[in-house]
Every structure is written in structure tokens, then in C-alpha cells.
Amino acid sequence: MHRVQKFIEVGGGRIGYALNEEAFSKASGGATWKQDLSFNLVDTLLDDPEFAAVLRLVLRDGHVMVPTLPKQE
């Protein structure tokens, strides 16, 4: 079964969402990613309704990478 999963890039800090790890690994140019097992899609949508735009991309394309935000000082 495919479901939306959250991944964090090891050593890079980018965040990605994908339906399965294989599609995501290919799309990211071979980067190493670790699944965030604490990710819950429903809780994320309830906390941030704007996440629906990210979800649409994942469902359409199978994956999406979210750029790393610059650190605020």
C-alpha cells in the first residue's frame, strides 16, 4: 500500500514527501533520506491547512521536495 510519507535528507536537511521511497530516491539524485516515522498526514493537515497544496503535488507527481528554509538568527 502506498501512502504519503515524510523524509528528511541525511546531511542536507531538505524535507521531502513521497508515496514510496523508491520514487523519491530517484527524484532526488541519489541523496540519502531517512523516513520520519512520527509524520501523521491528518495531524499535519489539521495543524496547517496550507499543507494541502504540498499534498496535491505528491498525489499528482508521486513526490515533492521542500526547500530548506534559511536559519533565522
C-alpha positions as CSV (number, residue, x, y, z in Angstrom):
1,M,0.0,0.0,0.0
2,H,1.3,3.4,-0.9
3,R,0.8,6.3,1.5
4,V,2.2,9.8,1.8
5,Q,5.4,9.6,3.8
6,K,7.8,12.3,5.1
7,F,11.6,12.0,4.5
8,I,14.5,14.1,5.8
9,E,17.7,14.3,3.8
10,V,20.7,13.0,5.8
11,G,23.3,15.7,5.9
12,G,21.4,18.2,3.9
13,G,18.3,18.9,5.9
14,R,15.8,19.1,2.9
15,I,12.4,17.7,3.6
16,G,10.5,15.6,1.1
17,Y,7.2,13.9,0.8
18,A,6.6,10.8,-1.4
19,L,4.2,8.0,-2.0
20,N,7.0,5.5,-1.8
21,E,10.7,5.6,-1.1
22,E,11.8,4.3,-4.5
23,A,10.2,7.1,-6.5
24,F,11.6,9.7,-4.1
25,S,15.2,8.3,-4.2
26,K,15.3,8.5,-8.0
27,A,13.9,12.1,-8.0
28,S,16.4,13.4,-5.5
29,G,19.5,12.5,-7.5
30,G,20.6,9.6,-5.2
31,A,20.6,11.6,-1.9
32,T,20.2,9.6,1.3
33,W,16.9,10.1,3.1
34,K,15.5,8.9,6.4
35,Q,11.8,8.4,6.8
36,D,10.2,10.4,9.6
37,L,8.1,7.8,11.3
38,S,6.4,10.4,13.5
39,F,4.7,12.1,10.5
40,N,0.9,11.9,10.5
41,L,-0.8,13.3,7.4
42,V,-4.1,14.1,9.1
43,D,-2.5,15.9,12.0
44,T,-0.3,17.9,9.6
45,L,-3.4,19.0,7.6
46,L,-5.3,19.9,10.7
47,D,-2.3,21.9,12.0
48,D,-1.5,23.6,8.7
49,P,-4.4,23.6,6.1
50,E,-1.9,25.1,3.5
51,F,-0.1,21.7,3.5
52,A,-2.9,20.6,1.2
53,A,-1.0,22.3,-1.7
54,V,2.0,20.1,-1.0
55,L,-0.3,17.1,-0.7
56,R,-1.7,17.8,-4.2
57,L,1.8,17.8,-5.7
58,V,2.6,14.5,-4.0
59,L,-0.6,12.9,-5.3
60,R,0.0,14.3,-8.8
61,D,3.7,13.6,-9.2
62,G,4.4,10.9,-6.6
63,H,6.9,13.1,-4.7
64,V,7.8,16.7,-3.7
65,M,10.9,18.2,-2.1
66,V,10.5,21.2,0.1
67,P,13.5,23.7,0.0
68,T,15.4,24.2,3.2
69,L,14.5,27.4,5.0
70,P,17.4,29.7,5.9
71,K,18.2,29.7,9.6
72,Q,16.9,32.8,11.4
73,E,19.3,34.4,13.9
